[in-house]
């Protein structure tokens, strides 16, 4: 049976719950997030596995970090894993459409499936699903809410100060 641990940290987007499986970060959940699993699945509270993740999240929110370098234990279907790996390739401050991601995955007709996989991303912010927009560049769907998505994108594009995130 894998060891599951969690901790809760403050962020400009309300508290974030970090979950590790066998000491490796596997989930980051926002308060009120769609597809947030029941808290019973978060394991025992224990901040020890999360030191580096917390350090990097703090640096990101301070505007000092643009790319996370953390080991992740992503758990999903093979297609979801491919989509999440593609999300990690979207540079800070840039966006992609669902259709562009589907093309990059070699499945140009799969934009809807990409959207569904994107919505199930278990590691919010670190795996930047907020960087995916609709075909016309408009904001569509975000498990953490469109307001949070808009604030994250404004922050990354330099049109909002970190303090404005609160």
Buried (B, 14 or more C-beta within 10 A) or exposed (E): EEEBBBBBBEBBBEEBBBBBBEBBBBBBBBBEBEEBEEEEEBBEEBEEBBEEBBEBBBEBBEEEBEEBEBEBBBEBEEBBEBBBEBBBEBEEEEBBBBBBBBBBBEBEEBBEBBBBBBBBBBBBBBBBBBBBBBEEEEBBBBBBBEEBBBBBBBBBEEEBEEEEBE
